[in-house]
Amino acid sequence: MSMCGRYSLALGAESFEEKSFISVPYGFGWTPRYNMAPLQNCPVLVGGQSDQFEFRSLTWGLKPEWLKEDGRVPPPINARCETMSSKPYFKSAFKERRAVVPASSFFEWASREKRGNRRIPYKIEFVNLKLFYFAALWENSTFCIVTTEANSALENLHHRMPVIFKSEEECRDWVMGDVSTAKERMHSVKSEELKISEVSTRVNFVQNDGPEVLESPEQLKLI
């Protein structure tokens, strides 16, 4: 079962212009997004020139150049950190094209809890951070998010979680370091760093992409 199939980036491109290690190409921008989904174009940071990260708009769902598409099987949105260096589908991207995906929160659905006939969605964010980065692989203008074993805070929702970086140093080691350095960054963040909140089932529908998808059912009743 795939995980981390939706996430938010509640910051526009202008929020990154002050970060010296990131290059925002002229004319490249986006408005805040609250319900980013597979097969959509998303802002992704790849290794650029002059030791900086550079934004590119990539489609979520990895499609290697050699892939012969039949349209019946959707491209994978996740890659397992334990096997990505050996599986032919991901091996080349892991070796040569690692990236990071900026995010402010992501969503997961409870496997057993339901509201009516729908599984209950939860928002996961950091207690003290407004911005973090998913480890990712990219190729052929597409990308996928790298996952690891879930920590104790998330394991009741799903047995996997994204590999998350909080600092420039971690991002640089993953994107620009050698393979052994990148592998050393493959771990779960600490449970106490995360905040998990129930949100409305509005997030279930990709057309709902406003800030209301971040609100709890109780908060929406007051709007």
Phi, psi and omega in degrees: 000129177290153175229176184047057180267000175212146174206168180241147168227088187276031178228138177275174183301329182297337180291343183259350184294336180274354180273115188294337183270002181240132175256122177258107183303147179302130179086353180271127181192172178200158172269160178308139179241140186241353184209062182284137191226161176306149181074001173267156174280133185227149175287124183230142180259124178241169177293130181243203180273163176056034175064023178253161170272147181232136179284140169223151175266112183238153180271133183282113183134104190287128178230098177301157182299328183280351186293130174262108185279140172245357176079356184265332182249120180293148179292148181293137178263348180230155171228133180283130183295334182288336188235355186296333182281348182245334180287129182305328183296324186251346191303313182294317180295320179296320183287323192238341188220074174265151184212174171229148183244115179290142182207159175244341174193167172217170187238149172217151183250134179295134183284333184249330183280140178223149171247106191070236178254016182245140176294147184278126178272149178231143175263133178244127180215170177276148178294319188237019180227136175265347183217136174214183187223133172276140168291140184214163171241146180221154178189141172056041179065024177228167180209165170219159182262136181275137181240160176222182178296141180292147173280179186295335180288330186254347189297338176285341177268317182200152181276356178236158173211162178292149166284124188239136175246144182249346188228163175301319182300315179296316179298318182294318178299320182288314186278318189251351179282173176283176186300317181294322177294318179299318181296329180294342180270003184274090179204164178279148171284163182290142182302320184291349179278347187254149175241130182242125185227136174292138178233170181293153176289004173301329181293344179297338187248121188297336180291343176273103187229031178254173183298343181295338180291345179273352186272154176284161176304323180293320179294323181293331178294338181270349182277000000 
